[in-house]
Amino acid sequence: MTPEETAAEFVRRRRARNWAVFIALLGLVALFYFITLARRSTALAGIPLFPV
């Protein structure tokens, strides 16, 4: 492999890793959003989320 091919491969892998991190962060944001929606909807309805 030439140095140019090695550099191009590094850039390609870094770009793929950046997309993977971006998708993981979006997944976490969506998870927290839906958790918040569930907690607020049960609080508004007067239903305890975790009955004791």
C-alpha positions in Angstrom: 0.0 0.0 0.0 1.2 3.5 -0.8 1.1 6.2 1.8 -1.8 7.9 -0.1 -3.9 4.7 0.0 -3.1 4.3 3.7 -4.2 7.9 4.4 -7.4 7.5 2.3 -8.2 4.3 4.2 -7.7 6.1 7.5 -10.0 8.9 6.5 -12.6 6.4 5.3 -12.5 4.5 8.6 -12.7 7.7 10.6 -15.7 8.9 8.7 -17.5 5.6 9.2 -16.7 5.7 13.0 -18.0 9.3 13.2 -21.3 8.2 11.6 -21.5 5.3 14.1 -21.0 7.6 17.0 -23.6 10.1 15.6 -26.2 7.3 15.2 -25.5 6.0 18.8 -26.0 9.6 20.1 -29.3 10.0 18.2 -30.4 6.7 19.7 -29.7 7.9 23.2 -31.5 11.1 22.6 -34.5 9.2 21.3 -34.4 6.9 24.3 -34.3 9.7 26.8 -37.1 11.5 24.9 -39.4 8.5 25.1 -38.6 7.9 28.7 -39.5 11.5 29.5 -42.7 11.2 27.6 -43.7 8.1 29.4 -42.9 9.6 32.8 -44.8 12.8 32.1 -47.9 11.1 30.7 -48.2 8.8 33.7 -47.7 11.8 36.1 -50.4 13.7 34.3 -52.8 10.8 34.5 -52.1 10.2 38.2 -50.9 6.7 37.6 -47.7 5.9 39.6 -44.9 4.7 37.3 -43.3 2.6 40.1 -45.9 1.6 42.6 -44.5 1.0 46.1 
